[in-house]
Amino acid sequence: MAAAAIVLVTAAGACAGSGDPPGAGPGGSGATGVAGAGGATVGGTAPTGVPVDYSGTGPYPVGTKTIPLEPTRCTPLVDGHFGCPQSAVVYYPADPAAAAGVARIAGYSSAVAYPETVRAVVPPELVQDVRFATDVFDGPTANADGPFPVVLHSHDMGGFDLFESRYLAHLASWGFVVAAPDHQARSVTGQLVKDPYEGDRADIDDLRRTLGALRAANVGDSPLHGAVDPGDLIASGHGVGASVAMKLATDDGFVGYVAKAPTGVPDRVTVDRRGLVIGGDASGHVSLDDLRLTFSKLGPRARLVVLHDVGHNSFTDLCGPMWAKGGLTQHAERLANIAELLRTSEDGCTPAHADPADVEAITDHLAVAHVRWILGLDRSDVSLSADWLAARFPRVFGSSSLGA
């Protein structure tokens, strides 16, 4: 258990136009149009033909709240940490005055994914300390500009609902309510105790119950009251979670998806939604050939962006601290029995790979630009054009392709 904890706590997920005419999105979110960077507006529209850089923090302070999910199965394990209860983390645009009156959350430790008894056996040097780039506050009232479109996010195998919080908070700062459940059977704790993984059926159930909890909070006595627009839905995910997001996106109400380093397309699923697929050319987990094969099955409504010197775990919060420390295999001699697991866990997070800050910047930009375009908040997809991406993110942009 101790050896598994060392690996799993250090890395989550060890495992271009969509064919529609510009401005063909289904409509805005109902927000009032707060001015953003580069002339864009949140809930309004960006100038036609003018690229907008969405890599910086948006105009909204961000609130966060954990919401309980109605249980459908109950398997209490490991100090009651796993199985019951289950929850989802939510990031959302906050009211500035309300945010000023509550605690600011600076970040989190990756050890939070584990019960206390497991944290005690993890060497401190292998725990990743994550700092937020966005101002995040503890449960303030949501911004009155709502309701806002909803993004439901699915984490990777061996992940945790907090492990992409920087990405989730960034989306929230641009005017989205973003929620991520802890898929417990394939989370870090679930993998540790070897709980049976029921496949994407359980993951889809988690995400649908998350949406139900958001809808309840939207009309209840909650900081999220009035913030949720259940008619504008986007699915998002990383790794296994990216494949789950593609399947979720086939549900009624979803207009598109963002898939980061997907492990494949779910069997027997036709994904007829406007999608963005982001992957790296240096992944030891999902090869470039496999990434392109996945993309080839998605049809003309998808866009693929390949990033240079980027690995599978480059897309998680934990990669930056890991990269700054020089990766994990430097500990292989001392931890020889898990040396191979250390190697796979640092996929994309060593000095031989792209700086995670550069990866985060282009990923944040791509996700916001894609979602805004398919929702009709931007009149064109010029902010996703290959020429502009190459000029703005020269160290990591590789190529961009449209579905055939």
Secondary structure, 3 states (H helix, E strand, C coil): CHHHHHHHCCCCCCCCCCCCCCCCCCCCCCCCCEECHHHCEECCCECCCCCCCCCCCCCCCEEEEEEEECCCCCCCECCCCECCCEEEEEEEEECHHHHHCCCEEEEEEHHHHCCHHHHCCCCHHHCCEEEEEEEEEECCCECCCCCEEEEEEECCCCECCCCCHHHHHHHHHCCCEEEEECCHHHEHHHHHCCCCCCCHHHHHHHHHHHHHHHHHHHHCCCCCCCCEEEEEEEEEEECHHHHHHHHHCCCCCEEEEEEECCCCCCCCCCCCCEEEEEEECCCCCCCHHHHHHHHHCCCCCEEEEEECCCCHHHHCCCHHHHHHCCCCHHHCCCCHHHHHHHHHHCCCCCCCCCCHHHHHHHHHHHHHHHHHHHCCCECCCHHHCHHHHHHHCCCCEEEEEECC
